[in-house]
Amino acid sequence: MQREPKYYIIAGEASGDLHGGNLVAAIKQLQPESRIRGWGGDKMQAAGMELVKHYRDLAFMGFVEVVMNLKTIMNNLRFCREDILAFKPDVLVLVDYPGFNLRIAKWAKEQGIKVVYYISPQVWAWKEGRVKMMKRCIDKMLVILPFEKAYYQDKWNWAVDYVGHPLIEEIDRKKRTGTDLVVHDAAGVPVTKPIIALLPGSRKQEIEKKLPVMLAVSREFPGYQFVVAQAPAVEDAFYQQFTRQYPNVSIVNNRTYDVLLQATAALVTSGTATLETALFGVPEVVCYKGSEISYQIAKRVISIKYISLVNLIMDKPVVKELIQGEMNTANIITELRALLLDEQRKATLKKDYDTLHQILAAEGDASRKAAAIITEFNASAAG
């Protein structure tokens, strides 16, 4: 009797849980008998993975924050290694989250465990020297940004697989199904004003830096309802301490895509959310503000022209980026007003968004393609 295929998957953030959930579902479609265990979140668990640890217990951002939580991180690494050894997976699949996952990849290689990395660390932005170790420790790299395949091949002589971007099928599916979300104001009355979405991030450290600045903007736009997309792993009270003084601000929990479906414009923290917002066709201002020490360190080591994925993929400034000191109330008001009122800017943005979608959708269903590569790799390794 043939043994069931066993996969151990590690994702450490909300975006990793989203893509990991689709990957788990796709693997289960191809191999219903497979057993999947790992770290992630609700979406991965719902898709059929045995959840060992939730990403909300793992999320630390910035240089200073990582140092402050070093003991917890080291304990998590030790526990993870022990759990992997006890499970004995055929293949270890690492989803993004490089600070943690690259350490696990290096260790797994020493144990003789097959390693697939899905969603490459952004080594083209910083810490490029990690590629030598990655090439040595990762058996198969699956990338989701079109320029990454050429980057690895041309600069590092490493043949990686480009599978397309998994957000495409997720967002296109949401556009087809629509939304039943009804936004209410502070008095509980359904909102009829146009909506401006606020996406301040998924971790407390970034939310408390960016959300107060975003909220201050709402006073200048009384004809709009500002809706904060609450991260599922952060409690209501954390947001309410910032929002309670603003009459035209609502909070919606764990329904970011529903908010974006209805949004007229958005203020978005850097990261995957900038790409999600663009794929929904929502005009956006990209906002980034970190601790001053973390920012000064990052400024010296990051070697890319843009911080938003939209601009990086398109290789031009499609969306406005307000970074650190430039992310202030006055600048955001100016940019948001232009997005709402400048018809030429809106038309140009729509055209660029359409091109972005075409680029990322060219490979088809990324999750299914990634699952096929992983399961075929497992079969060939076993054979």
C-alpha positions as CSV (number, residue, x, y, z in Angstrom):
1,M,0.0,0.0,0.0
2,Q,1.4,3.4,-1.0
3,R,2.1,5.8,1.9
4,E,0.2,9.1,1.9
5,P,2.1,12.1,0.7
6,K,3.1,14.4,3.6
7,Y,3.8,18.1,3.3
8,Y,4.8,20.5,6.0
9,I,4.0,24.1,5.1
10,I,5.1,27.3,7.0
11,A,3.6,30.7,6.5
12,G,4.1,33.5,9.0
13,E,1.8,36.4,7.9
14,A,-1.7,37.2,6.8
15,S,-0.7,37.3,3.1
16,G,1.1,34.0,3.5
17,D,-2.0,32.4,5.1
18,L,-4.0,33.6,2.1
19,H,-1.6,32.1,-0.5
20,G,-0.9,29.1,1.7
21,G,-4.6,28.4,2.0
22,N,-5.1,28.4,-1.8
23,L,-2.0,26.2,-2.1
24,V,-3.2,23.7,0.4
25,A,-6.6,23.5,-1.4
26,A,-4.9,23.0,-4.7
27,I,-2.6,20.2,-3.3
28,K,-5.7,18.5,-1.8
29,Q,-7.4,18.6,-5.2
30,L,-4.5,16.9,-6.8
31,Q,-3.8,14.6,-4.0
32,P,-6.8,14.1,-1.7
33,E,-5.0,11.5,0.3
34,S,-2.1,13.9,1.2
35,R,-1.5,14.9,4.8
36,I,-0.6,18.5,5.4
37,R,0.7,20.0,8.6
38,G,2.2,23.4,9.4
39,W,2.2,26.9,10.5
40,G,-0.1,29.6,9.1
41,G,-3.6,30.8,9.9
42,D,-7.4,30.2,9.5
43,K,-7.4,30.0,5.7
44,M,-4.7,27.2,5.7
45,Q,-6.6,25.4,8.4
46,A,-9.9,25.7,6.6
47,A,-8.3,24.3,3.4
48,G,-7.3,21.1,5.2
49,M,-4.0,21.8,7.0
50,E,-3.3,20.6,10.5
51,L,-2.5,24.0,12.1
52,V,0.4,23.8,14.6
53,K,0.9,27.5,15.3
54,H,-1.0,30.6,14.2
55,Y,0.9,33.5,12.4
56,R,-0.5,36.0,14.9
57,D,2.0,34.5,17.4
58,L,4.9,35.1,15.0
59,A,4.6,38.5,13.5
60,F,7.5,40.9,14.4
61,M,8.5,43.7,12.0
62,G,11.5,46.0,11.9
63,F,15.0,45.6,13.1
64,V,14.4,46.9,16.6
65,E,11.2,44.8,17.1
66,V,13.0,41.6,16.0
67,V,15.8,42.2,18.5
68,M,13.3,42.8,21.3
69,N,11.5,39.5,20.6
70,L,14.6,37.4,19.9
71,K,14.0,34.9,22.7
72,T,10.4,34.2,21.4
73,I,11.7,33.8,17.8
74,M,14.5,31.4,18.9
75,N,11.9,29.3,20.9
76,N,9.7,29.2,17.8
77,L,12.5,28.0,15.7
78,R,13.4,25.2,18.1
79,F,9.8,24.1,18.4
80,C,9.4,24.2,14.6
81,R,12.4,22.0,14.0
82,E,11.2,19.4,16.6
83,D,7.7,19.3,15.0
84,I,9.1,18.9,11.5
85,L,11.3,16.0,12.6
86,A,8.4,14.3,14.4
87,F,6.1,14.7,11.4
88,K,8.7,13.4,8.9
89,P,7.4,15.3,5.8
90,D,8.3,14.2,2.2
91,V,8.6,17.9,1.3
92,L,8.9,21.1,3.4
93,V,7.1,24.0,1.7
94,L,8.1,27.5,2.9
95,V,5.8,30.4,2.0
96,D,7.5,33.8,2.0
97,Y,8.4,35.0,5.6
98,P,12.2,34.9,5.0
99,G,13.6,35.9,8.4
100,F,12.2,32.7,9.8
101,N,11.9,30.4,6.8
102,L,15.4,30.8,5.5
103,R,16.8,29.6,8.8
104,I,14.4,26.6,8.6
105,A,15.5,26.0,5.0
106,K,19.2,25.9,6.0
107,W,18.5,23.5,8.9
108,A,16.2,21.3,6.8
109,K,18.9,20.8,4.1
110,E,21.2,19.6,6.8
111,Q,18.6,17.0,7.8
112,G,18.2,15.8,4.2
113,I,14.6,17.2,4.0
114,K,13.5,18.3,0.5
115,V,12.7,22.0,0.5
116,V,10.4,24.0,-1.8
117,Y,10.2,27.8,-1.4
118,Y,7.0,29.4,-2.6
119,I,7.0,33.2,-3.0
120,S,10.7,34.3,-3.0
121,P,12.2,36.5,-0.4
122,Q,12.8,39.9,-1.8
123,V,16.5,39.5,-2.2
124,W,16.5,41.8,-5.2
125,A,15.7,44.6,-2.8
126,W,18.1,43.9,0.1
127,K,20.3,41.2,1.6
128,E,21.2,40.0,-1.9
129,G,24.0,37.9,-0.4
130,R,21.5,35.4,0.9
131,V,21.0,34.0,-2.6
132,K,24.1,31.8,-2.4
133,M,22.8,30.1,0.7
134,M,19.3,29.9,-0.8
135,K,20.6,28.3,-4.0
136,R,22.4,25.7,-1.9
137,C,19.5,24.9,0.6
138,I,16.4,25.2,-1.6
139,D,15.7,22.4,-4.0
140,K,13.0,24.3,-5.9
141,M,12.1,28.0,-5.9
142,L,8.7,29.1,-7.1
143,V,8.4,32.9,-7.8
144,I,5.3,35.0,-8.3
145,L,6.7,38.3,-9.7
146,P,7.6,38.3,-13.4
147,F,11.0,40.0,-13.1
148,E,12.2,37.4,-10.5
149,K,12.7,34.6,-13.0
150,A,15.2,36.6,-15.1
151,Y,16.8,38.0,-11.9
152,Y,17.7,34.6,-10.6
153,Q,18.6,33.2,-14.0
154,D,20.7,36.1,-15.3
155,K,22.4,37.2,-12.1
156,W,22.7,33.9,-10.2
157,N,22.5,31.1,-12.9
158,W,19.6,29.6,-10.9
159,A,16.6,28.2,-12.8
160,V,13.5,29.0,-10.8
161,D,9.8,28.5,-11.7
162,Y,7.6,31.5,-12.3
163,V,4.0,30.5,-11.5
164,G,2.2,33.8,-11.9
165,H,0.7,35.7,-9.0
166,P,-1.8,33.9,-6.7
167,L,-3.6,37.2,-6.0
168,I,-5.1,37.2,-9.5
169,E,-7.4,34.2,-9.1
170,E,-8.3,35.2,-5.5
171,I,-9.3,38.8,-6.5
172,D,-11.0,37.8,-9.8
173,R,-13.0,35.3,-7.8
174,K,-14.1,38.0,-5.4
175,K,-15.0,40.4,-8.2
176,R,-17.3,37.7,-9.7
177,T,-19.1,36.9,-6.4
178,G,-19.4,40.5,-5.2
179,T,-20.1,41.5,-1.7
180,D,-23.0,41.7,0.8
181,L,-21.1,44.0,3.2
182,V,-23.1,46.9,4.6
183,V,-21.0,49.5,6.3
184,H,-22.5,51.3,9.3
185,D,-21.6,54.6,10.9
186,A,-21.0,55.1,14.6
187,A,-24.8,55.3,15.2
188,G,-25.3,52.0,13.5
189,V,-26.9,53.5,10.4
190,P,-26.0,52.1,7.0
191,V,-23.6,54.3,5.1
192,T,-24.6,55.9,1.8
193,K,-21.6,58.1,1.3
194,P,-18.7,57.0,-1.0
195,I,-16.1,54.9,0.8
196,I,-12.4,55.6,1.3
197,A,-10.6,52.4,2.5
198,L,-7.8,52.6,5.1
199,L,-5.4,49.6,5.1
200,P,-2.9,50.4,7.8
201,G,-1.3,46.9,7.9
202,S,-1.7,43.7,9.8
203,R,0.6,44.1,12.8
204,K,0.2,46.4,15.8
205,Q,3.6,48.1,15.4
206,E,2.7,49.3,11.9
207,I,-0.9,50.1,12.6
208,E,0.0,52.5,15.5
209,K,2.5,54.3,13.3
210,K,0.3,54.8,10.2
211,L,-3.4,54.7,11.3
212,P,-3.4,58.0,13.3
213,V,-2.0,59.9,10.3
214,M,-4.5,58.3,7.9
215,L,-7.4,59.0,10.3
216,A,-6.5,62.7,10.6
217,V,-7.1,63.0,6.8
218,S,-10.8,62.1,7.3
219,R,-11.6,65.5,8.7
220,E,-10.9,67.1,5.4
221,F,-13.3,64.8,3.5
222,P,-16.7,64.9,5.4
223,G,-18.5,63.8,2.3
224,Y,-16.8,60.4,2.4
225,Q,-16.9,57.5,4.9
226,F,-13.5,56.2,5.8
227,V,-13.5,52.5,6.5
228,V,-10.6,50.8,8.4
229,A,-9.9,47.3,7.2
230,Q,-9.2,45.5,10.4
231,A,-6.7,42.7,10.4
232,P,-8.2,39.5,11.7
233,A,-5.5,38.9,14.3
234,V,-5.8,42.3,16.0
235,E,-8.6,43.0,18.5
236,D,-11.3,45.7,18.1
237,A,-10.2,47.7,21.1
238,F,-6.8,48.3,19.6
239,Y,-8.4,50.1,16.6
240,Q,-11.1,51.9,18.6
241,Q,-8.5,53.8,20.7
242,F,-7.6,55.6,17.5
243,T,-10.9,55.9,15.7
244,R,-13.4,56.9,18.3
245,Q,-12.8,60.6,17.9
246,Y,-13.6,60.6,14.1
247,P,-17.3,60.8,13.2
248,N,-17.0,59.6,9.6
249,V,-14.8,56.5,10.3
250,S,-16.0,52.9,10.5
251,I,-14.1,49.7,11.2
252,V,-14.8,46.4,9.3
253,N,-13.2,43.3,10.6
254,N,-11.5,40.7,8.4
255,R,-13.3,41.8,5.2
256,T,-10.7,43.8,3.4
257,Y,-11.7,42.6,-0.1
258,D,-15.3,43.5,0.6
259,V,-14.2,47.0,1.6
260,L,-12.0,47.3,-1.5
261,L,-14.9,46.2,-3.8
262,Q,-16.9,49.3,-2.6
263,A,-14.0,51.8,-2.2
264,T,-13.7,54.9,-4.3
265,A,-10.0,55.4,-3.2
266,A,-7.7,54.0,-0.5
267,L,-4.8,54.8,1.7
268,V,-2.6,51.7,1.9
269,T,0.5,50.6,3.8
270,S,3.3,49.2,1.7
271,G,3.3,45.5,1.0
272,T,1.0,43.0,-0.6
273,A,-2.0,45.3,0.1
274,T,-0.7,47.8,-2.5
275,L,-1.0,45.1,-5.1
276,E,-4.4,43.9,-3.9
277,T,-5.8,47.4,-4.0
278,A,-4.5,47.9,-7.6
279,L,-6.0,44.6,-8.8
280,F,-9.4,45.7,-7.4
281,G,-8.9,48.9,-9.5
282,V,-9.0,51.2,-6.6
283,P,-6.9,54.5,-6.8
284,E,-4.5,54.5,-3.9
285,V,-1.9,56.4,-2.0
286,V,0.9,54.2,-0.6
287,C,1.9,55.1,2.9
288,Y,4.9,53.9,4.9
289,K,6.1,55.0,8.3
290,G,8.3,52.9,10.6
291,S,10.4,53.5,13.7
292,E,13.1,56.0,12.9
293,I,15.9,53.6,13.7
294,S,14.4,50.8,11.6
295,Y,13.8,53.3,8.7
296,Q,17.4,54.7,8.8
297,I,18.8,51.2,8.7
298,A,16.5,50.1,5.9
299,K,17.3,53.2,3.9
300,R,21.0,52.3,3.8
301,V,20.5,48.6,2.8
302,I,17.5,48.6,0.5
303,S,18.5,49.1,-3.1
304,I,15.2,49.4,-5.0
305,K,13.5,52.5,-6.7
306,Y,10.1,51.9,-5.2
307,I,8.5,50.3,-2.1
308,S,5.2,49.3,-3.6
309,L,4.8,46.1,-5.6
310,V,2.7,48.0,-8.1
311,N,5.5,50.3,-9.0
312,L,8.1,47.6,-8.9
313,I,6.3,45.3,-11.3
314,M,5.4,48.1,-13.7
315,D,8.9,49.7,-13.3
316,K,7.5,53.2,-13.0
317,P,5.7,55.4,-10.5
318,V,2.1,54.3,-11.1
319,V,0.9,55.0,-7.6
320,K,2.2,57.8,-5.3
321,E,4.5,56.6,-2.4
322,L,4.7,58.7,0.7
323,I,7.5,57.4,2.9
324,Q,8.4,58.3,6.5
325,G,8.5,62.1,6.8
326,E,6.6,62.6,3.6
327,M,3.8,60.5,5.0
328,N,2.0,63.4,6.8
329,T,-1.6,64.6,6.8
330,A,-1.0,67.5,4.4
331,N,0.6,65.3,1.7
332,I,-2.0,62.6,2.0
333,I,-4.8,65.2,1.6
334,T,-3.2,66.6,-1.5
335,E,-2.7,63.2,-3.1
336,L,-6.1,61.8,-2.1
337,R,-7.9,64.9,-3.5
338,A,-6.1,64.5,-6.8
339,L,-7.2,60.8,-7.0
340,L,-10.8,61.8,-6.4
341,L,-11.0,64.8,-8.6
342,D,-8.4,64.6,-11.4
343,E,-10.1,62.8,-14.3
344,Q,-6.9,62.5,-16.4
345,R,-5.1,60.9,-13.5
346,K,-7.9,58.5,-12.9
347,A,-7.9,57.4,-16.6
348,T,-4.1,56.9,-16.7
349,L,-4.2,54.9,-13.5
350,K,-7.0,52.7,-14.8
351,K,-4.9,52.0,-17.9
352,D,-1.8,51.1,-15.9
353,Y,-3.9,48.9,-13.6
354,D,-5.3,47.0,-16.6
355,T,-1.7,46.4,-17.9
356,L,-0.6,45.2,-14.4
357,H,-3.4,42.6,-14.3
358,Q,-2.5,41.3,-17.8
359,I,1.1,40.9,-16.8
360,L,0.3,39.0,-13.6
361,A,-2.5,36.8,-15.1
362,A,-0.4,35.6,-18.1
363,E,0.5,32.3,-16.4
364,G,-3.0,31.3,-15.3
365,D,-3.9,29.9,-11.9
366,A,-0.7,30.3,-9.8
367,S,-1.9,28.2,-6.8
368,R,-2.8,25.2,-9.1
369,K,0.5,25.6,-11.0
370,A,2.5,25.7,-7.8
371,A,0.7,22.7,-6.4
372,A,1.4,20.7,-9.5
373,I,5.1,21.5,-9.4
374,I,5.2,20.6,-5.7
375,T,3.4,17.3,-6.0
376,E,5.4,16.3,-9.1
377,F,8.6,17.2,-7.3
378,N,7.6,15.0,-4.4
379,A,6.8,12.1,-6.8
380,S,10.1,12.4,-8.6
381,A,12.0,12.7,-5.4
382,A,10.3,9.6,-4.0
383,G,10.9,7.7,-7.2
